[in-house]
Amino acid sequence: MKKSLLIILLILLFFGFKVSSSKAGEYDQTVNLKNGWNLISVPRLVDSHIFSAEETLANFDILVLDNTALSGWKTMAELGQTEFIPLYGYFINNKTGSDQTLTLEYKQDVEPNERLFSRTLDIGWNVLGIANPSYALNNNYIGGTDYDNVTNIFSSLSGCVSHVMDLTAGELDKGSVKVSDQWEQKVWNEVNQLNDLRELKAYAVFTTN
């Protein structure tokens, strides 16, 4: 039986994401999806989402890496998910032949206990979403400062993870969620050599215990 690691991230999710009114658009965030495979996560609780093209199997595949499945993958429905959830990484295959967008509408008036996220990881490769507004960079960040935020964000995994991988490393736009041809993998004591982690992106970690 596989051992598992229970991660409890005691993060007040709205720290750094405060809003003061209910104007249209203030609770929305848009992800740009290139043609082909993209890897996304959500930093907050999602109320609903909409693709710029019709959400059909002909246009999009949405898969989650799952070591317990024979195929190694599961759909959101197979995981019992009806919406994108923080801490998960979602592989989205845009099959429309052109760039599309995914608009996320976040839940409003979330109770404090709803801002605490947990996920159980199996030994082996897992793909994690980023839900740490204290350290994660906004996807639109274009500054030149290297914050070495990887160990800060994954601090609870210290001693439990041997490798971290960025599957989008080959993209010139560091905020791009497209799975590129060039991946970058680092052992734990070198993870800050990766590009700084950003919200809306997801990353692979190899869990050892």
GIQUI-V728229 format. One record per helix or strand of 3 or more residues. SS is the DSSP state (alpha for helix, beta for strand). FROM is the first residue (numbers start at 0). TO is the last residue. If there is no record, write none. Layout:
ss=SS from=FROM to=TO
ss=SS from=FROM to=TO
This chain:
ss=beta from=3 to=8
ss=beta from=27 to=32
ss=beta from=35 to=39
ss=beta from=45 to=50
ss=beta from=59 to=64
ss=beta from=72 to=74
ss=beta from=89 to=93
ss=beta from=99 to=105
ss=alpha from=111 to=114
ss=beta from=116 to=121
ss=beta from=123 to=128
ss=alpha from=149 to=152
ss=alpha from=154 to=156
ss=beta from=160 to=165
ss=beta from=183 to=186
ss=alpha from=187 to=192
ss=beta from=200 to=206
